[in-house]
């Protein structure tokens, strides 16, 4: 449940006053959700005083998802999560929610991907755009059947289905709450207990919804328990024969290492227990990174090789690294790699690429056309005849290995 601010009746009346219409030349702001502190019955009464817009409410144009099969799978599951957590197991409400997500994705005020729209602001404790992404609601999970139904509706919406009743709505709320923005937008539809809104002025008209789709979907760690598409490759590490991989959630908080520094809270340099099963390195990295959208975890079984600072790693430290994990949700990337000189892995794709330390090239003496006299070192006070030294021939430096 989102926190609510105490507000009196005069301030409630202020919410009903006409608000500024954002001109076409100015992108409308996307503000964190804030709710007015009202009992449910009073909230319903207030919402009933906000009239529906009398302007046309045309249906949105159909949308068809593109991108790789992995990106499409992530888009389906992000949209399915939004429909189920926001509308429950109600197909009509789910279709309405799905349409709002698609409308946002096509509008320049919002992210350009399905997952980006749904999980916008998820890193906050409050103020996320879809409250289920930051209020703890995801601890509750749908049944397998309910999840399958939500996926079906999401798949249909991403392959041309349009829920016309909500038009170009980009906002909605249940009728028993009052967001601060509710009276500043055009109310266009009511679906069950949800009220749907679009921006006033040009930003709520069809021409504003013509932005192209990014075609790439980030991995959302919060969905990993529901969606295989949102499990980084390292979250599904194949154990060696006779071994069982540790569940990241089973790792106690006391075992989580600290970041390299406060300024680099997404980077971890870790001394790994050499007696630990190598599959557990991945579980430890995933547990350490938590919900961070970007995280770099590097480990050494030799504690003497662990870098003490944030300075760039030397070639020797890189060569001695035992394990690494990188997550970058913005790029849809998550991968763990092992030093296969230390640890046998079931596939070579899990092995680090070894970079040979480049040999130092010998100094090259510049060529010269002159014969210069060179006086050799010798005893002080002894005079020797200067002898010409032959002109050296320049030779190319050896090619460094890649």
C-alpha positions in Angstrom: 0.0 0.0 0.0 1.4 3.4 -0.9 1.9 5.9 1.9 -0.7 8.6 2.1 -0.4 12.2 3.1 -2.9 13.8 5.5 -4.9 16.4 3.7 -7.9 18.5 4.8 -11.1 19.3 2.9 -10.0 22.8 1.6 -6.9 21.1 0.1 -9.1 18.4 -1.4 -11.1 21.2 -3.1 -7.8 22.5 -4.4 -7.3 19.3 -6.3 -10.4 19.9 -8.3 -9.3 23.2 -9.7 -8.3 23.2 -13.4 -4.6 22.4 -13.9 -2.2 23.7 -16.5 -2.3 21.9 -19.9 1.2 21.0 -20.9 1.9 22.4 -24.4 3.1 20.3 -27.3 6.6 21.7 -27.1 7.1 20.6 -23.5 7.2 16.9 -22.5 4.7 16.2 -19.6 6.4 15.1 -16.4 5.9 11.6 -15.0 5.5 12.1 -11.3 5.8 9.5 -8.5 2.4 8.2 -7.3 1.1 10.0 -4.2 -2.3 9.3 -2.7 -4.5 11.5 -0.6 -5.3 10.2 2.9 -9.0 9.5 2.6 -11.3 6.7 3.8 -12.5 4.5 1.0 -16.0 5.9 1.0 -14.9 9.5 0.8 -12.4 8.6 -1.9 -15.2 7.1 -3.9 -17.4 10.2 -3.4 -14.6 12.5 -4.5 -13.8 10.4 -7.6 -17.5 10.5 -8.5 -17.3 14.3 -8.7 -14.7 14.2 -11.4 -16.6 14.1 -14.7 -15.7 12.0 -17.7 -14.2 13.8 -20.7 -16.7 14.5 -23.5 -14.0 14.6 -26.1 -13.6 11.6 -28.5 -11.9 8.5 -27.0 -10.5 6.7 -30.0 -9.0 3.3 -29.7 -5.2 2.9 -29.7 -3.7 1.3 -32.8 -2.6 -2.3 -32.6 1.0 -3.2 -31.6 3.1 -6.2 -32.5 6.2 -7.0 -30.5 9.5 -7.4 -32.3 13.0 -8.4 -31.3 14.7 -11.6 -30.4 12.8 -14.6 -29.0 14.4 -13.9 -25.6 13.3 -10.2 -25.7 9.8 -11.2 -26.6 9.6 -13.7 -23.8 10.7 -11.0 -21.3 8.2 -8.6 -22.7 5.4 -11.1 -22.3 6.2 -11.9 -18.7 6.7 -8.3 -17.7 3.3 -7.5 -19.2 1.7 -10.6 -17.6 3.1 -9.6 -14.2 1.6 -6.1 -14.6 -1.8 -7.5 -15.5 -2.0 -10.1 -12.7 -0.6 -7.9 -9.9 -2.7 -4.9 -10.9 -6.0 -6.5 -11.9 -5.8 -10.0 -10.3 -7.2 -13.0 -12.2 -9.8 -10.8 -14.1 -9.4 -11.0 -17.9 -11.2 -7.7 -18.6 -9.2 -5.8 -16.0 -6.0 -7.4 -17.2 -6.6 -6.4 -20.8 -7.2 -2.8 -19.7 -4.0 -2.7 -17.7 -2.1 -4.3 -20.7 -3.4 -1.5 -23.0 -2.2 1.2 -20.6 1.3 -0.3 -20.5 1.4 -0.4 -24.3 0.2 3.2 -24.5 2.9 4.3 -22.1 5.6 2.4 -24.1 4.6 4.4 -27.3 4.5 7.7 -25.5 7.8 9.8 -25.3 7.3 10.5 -21.6 7.9 6.9 -20.7 10.6 4.2 -21.3 10.7 2.5 -24.7 10.3 -1.1 -23.6 7.5 -3.1 -22.0 9.7 -4.1 -19.0 11.0 -0.5 -18.7 7.5 0.8 -18.4 6.2 -1.8 -16.0 9.2 -1.6 -13.6 9.9 2.2 -13.9 10.9 3.4 -10.5 11.2 -0.1 -9.0 14.4 0.9 -7.2 12.5 3.2 -5.0 10.7 2.2 -1.8 7.8 4.4 -2.8 7.0 6.3 -5.9 7.2 3.5 -8.5 4.8 3.8 -11.4 3.2 0.5 -10.8 3.0 0.0 -7.0 3.4 -3.8 -7.0 7.0 -3.3 -8.2 8.1 -1.6 -4.9 5.5 -2.3 -2.2 6.3 -5.9 -1.5 3.3 -7.3 -3.4 5.6 -9.6 -5.5 6.2 -11.8 -2.4 2.8 -13.1 -3.3 2.8 -15.2 -6.5 0.0 -16.4 -8.8 -0.9 -20.1 -9.3 0.6 -21.8 -12.3 -2.9 -21.6 -14.0 -3.4 -17.9 -13.2 0.1 -17.1 -14.4 -0.6 -19.0 -17.7 -3.8 -17.0 -18.2 -2.0 -13.7 -17.6 0.7 -14.7 -20.1 -2.0 -15.5 -22.7 -3.5 -12.1 -22.3 -0.1 -10.4 -22.5 0.8 -12.4 -25.6 -2.4 -11.4 -27.3 -1.8 -7.7 -26.5 1.7 -7.9 -27.8 0.4 -9.4 -31.1 -2.2 -7.0 -32.2 -5.1 -7.2 -29.7 -6.5 -3.8 -28.6 -8.7 -3.0 -25.6 -10.6 -0.1 -27.1 -12.5 1.1 -24.0 -9.5 2.8 -22.4 -8.4 4.5 -25.6 -5.0 6.3 -25.1 -5.1 6.1 -21.3 -1.7 6.3 -19.6 -2.9 6.4 -16.0 -5.5 4.6 -13.9 -6.4 4.0 -10.3 -8.9 2.1 -8.3 -12.0 4.0 -7.3 -11.3 3.9 -3.6 -8.1 5.9 -3.7 -7.4 9.5 -4.9 -4.0 10.2 -6.5 -2.9 13.8 -6.6 -3.0 13.8 -10.4 -6.5 12.4 -10.8 -8.3 15.8 -11.4 -5.5 17.1 -13.7 -6.0 14.5 -16.4 -9.0 13.6 -18.6 -11.0 10.8 -17.1 -12.1 8.6 -20.1 -13.2 5.2 -18.9 -14.3 3.0 -16.0 -13.5 -0.7 -16.1 -14.8 -2.6 -13.0 -13.3 -0.7 -10.1 -10.6 1.1 -12.1 -10.8 4.6 -13.5 -8.7 5.4 -16.6 -7.1 8.7 -17.6 -5.2 10.3 -20.4 -3.2 13.5 -20.5 -5.0 16.7 -21.4 -4.2 18.6 -24.5 -2.1 17.3 -27.4 -0.2 14.8 -25.3 -3.4 12.7 -24.9 -4.1 12.6 -28.6 -3.2 9.8 -31.0 -0.3 11.7 -32.7 1.6 11.7 -29.3 1.7 7.9 -29.3 3.9 7.2 -32.3 7.2 6.5 -30.7 8.9 3.4 -31.9 9.5 0.3 -29.7 13.1 -0.2 -28.5 13.0 -3.9 -29.4 15.2 -4.9 -26.4 13.9 -5.9 -23.0 16.0 -5.8 -19.8 16.2 -8.7 -17.4 14.1 -8.0 -14.3 15.6 -9.8 -11.3 12.4 -9.4 -9.3 10.6 -11.6 -11.9 13.2 -14.5 -11.8 11.0 -16.6 -9.5 8.1 -16.4 -12.0 9.8 -16.1 -15.3 12.6 -18.2 -16.8 13.1 -15.5 -19.3 14.2 -13.1 -16.5 16.7 -15.5 -15.0 20.2 -14.5 -16.0 22.2 -17.3 -17.5 24.1 -17.5 -14.2 20.9 -18.0 -12.3 20.6 -21.4 -14.0 24.0 -22.8 -13.4 24.3 -26.5 -14.2 26.0 -28.2 -11.2 28.7 -30.8 -11.8 27.7 -34.4 -11.4 26.9 -35.3 -7.9 26.7 -31.7 -6.7 23.6 -29.5 -6.0 23.6 -25.7 -6.6 22.9 -23.6 -3.6 19.8 -21.4 -3.7 21.0 -17.7 -3.5 18.2 -17.0 -1.0 19.7 -19.6 1.3 22.9 -17.5 1.7 22.7 -15.6 5.0 22.9 -11.8 5.0 26.0 -12.0 7.2 27.8 -13.7 4.3 27.2 -10.9 1.8 30.4 -9.0 1.1 30.5 -5.2 1.2 31.0 -3.1 -2.0 34.4 -1.8 -3.0 33.5 1.6 -1.7 30.5 3.7 -0.8 31.0 5.6 -4.1 31.0 2.3 -6.1 28.2 0.4 -4.4 27.7 -1.8 -7.4 31.2 -3.2 -7.5 32.5 -6.1 -5.3 36.0 -7.5 -4.9 35.7 -10.7 -2.9 38.1 -13.2 -1.4 36.4 -16.6 -2.2 36.7 -19.6 0.0 38.8 -22.1 -2.0 36.9 -25.0 -0.4 33.6 -23.6 -1.6 32.0 -25.5 -4.5 32.5 -23.3 -7.6 28.7 -23.3 -8.4 28.2 -21.5 -5.1 30.2 -18.6 -6.4 27.3 -17.8 -8.8 24.7 -18.1 -6.0 26.9 -15.8 -3.8 27.2 -13.2 -6.6 23.4 -13.2 -7.3 22.7 -12.9 -3.6 25.2 -10.1 -3.2 23.9 -8.1 -6.2 20.4 -8.4 -4.8 18.0 -6.1 -6.8 20.8 -3.9 -8.3 20.1 -3.4 -12.0 23.8 -3.1 -12.6 26.4 -5.1 -10.6 29.9 -6.3 -11.0 31.2 -9.1 -8.7 34.8 -10.3 -9.0 36.4 -13.0 -6.8 39.8 -14.5 -6.1 40.5 -17.7 -4.2 43.9 -16.3 -3.4 43.2 -13.4 -0.9 46.6 -11.9 -1.7 45.4 -11.1 -5.2 42.2 -9.2 -4.1 42.6 -5.5 -5.1 42.3 -3.3 -2.0 41.2 -0.2 -3.9 39.0 0.8 -6.8 42.1 1.3 -9.0 42.0 -0.5 -12.4 43.0 -4.1 -12.1 46.5 -5.1 -13.2 47.1 -7.8 -15.8 48.3 -10.1 -13.0 45.2 -9.6 -11.0 43.0 -10.2 -14.0 44.9 -13.3 -14.8 44.5 -14.6 -11.3 40.8 -13.9 -11.0 38.8 -17.0 -10.1 35.3 -16.0 -10.9 33.3 -13.0 -12.2 29.7 -12.0 -12.5 28.3 -9.0 -14.4 24.7 -7.9 -14.5 23.4 -5.0 -16.7 19.7 -5.0 -16.9 19.6 -2.0 -19.2 21.3 -4.2 -21.8 19.5 -7.4 -20.8 22.8 -9.0 -19.8 23.7 -11.2 -16.9 26.6 -13.7 -17.0 29.0 -15.6 -14.7 32.4 -16.8 -15.8 34.9 -19.1 -14.1 38.7 -19.4 -14.3 38.7 -22.9 -16.0 42.3 -23.4 -15.1 41.1 -23.7 -11.5 37.6 -25.1 -11.9 36.2 -27.6 -14.3 33.0 -26.4 -16.0 30.3 -28.3 -17.9 30.6 -25.9 -20.9 33.5 -23.8 -22.3 31.1 -20.8 -22.6 31.4 -20.5 -18.8 35.2 -20.0 -19.0 37.0 -16.7 -18.8 39.0 -15.7 -21.8 42.6 -15.6 -20.8 44.5 -12.6 -21.9 48.3 -13.2 -22.0 50.4 -10.6 -20.4 52.0 -8.7 -23.2 55.8 -9.0 -23.5 57.7 -5.8 -23.2 59.2 -4.9 -26.5 63.0 -4.1 -26.5 63.9 -0.5 -27.1 64.8 0.3 -30.6 67.8 2.5 -31.3 66.9 5.1 -34.0 68.8 4.7 -37.2 71.3 7.3 -38.1 73.4 8.1 -41.1 76.3 9.5 -39.1 79.2 7.7 -37.7 79.5 9.0 -34.1 82.6 8.5 -32.0 82.0 6.6 -28.8 84.5 6.7 -26.0 84.4 3.5 -24.0 84.4 3.6 -20.2 87.8 3.0 -18.7 90.4 4.1 -16.2 90.4 7.8 -15.4 93.3 9.7 -17.0 93.9 7.2 -19.7 93.4 8.5 -23.2 92.1 6.2 -26.0 91.6 6.8 -29.6 87.9 7.2 -30.5 86.6 4.4 -32.8 83.6 4.8 -35.0 80.6 2.6 -34.2 78.7 0.9 -37.0 75.2 2.3 -37.7 72.6 0.1 -35.9 69.8 -1.3 -38.0 66.2 -0.7 -36.7 64.2 -3.8 -36.2 60.4 -3.9 -35.7 59.0 -4.6 -32.2 57.6 -8.1 -31.8 53.9 -8.4 -32.3 52.0 -8.5 -29.0 49.6 -11.4 -28.5 45.9 -10.5 -28.5 
